[in-house]
């Protein structure tokens, strides 16, 4: 499953000033790592975001935000913002 290259480019622009930023293919998308930890990813389903678990629970109340990964047991603190909502 391909990720949205336009979304990946928007992430590059937003995070371009971050030190130690790397990219790595993962979760069927393109993960953006800061100091070796994934912060966000471009995914075919939308934007994958890593949040504090408490903030992740709050984010799930927003329109277009769902658990990640889709179709599997959710990972605490990880959400996906659907393409139409970003």
Secondary structure, DSSP 8 states (H G I E B T S, - for coil): ----HHHHHHHHHHHTT-TTEEEEEETTEEEEEETTEEEEEEETTEEEEE--HHHHHHHTTSTTEEESSTTS---TTEEEEEGGG-
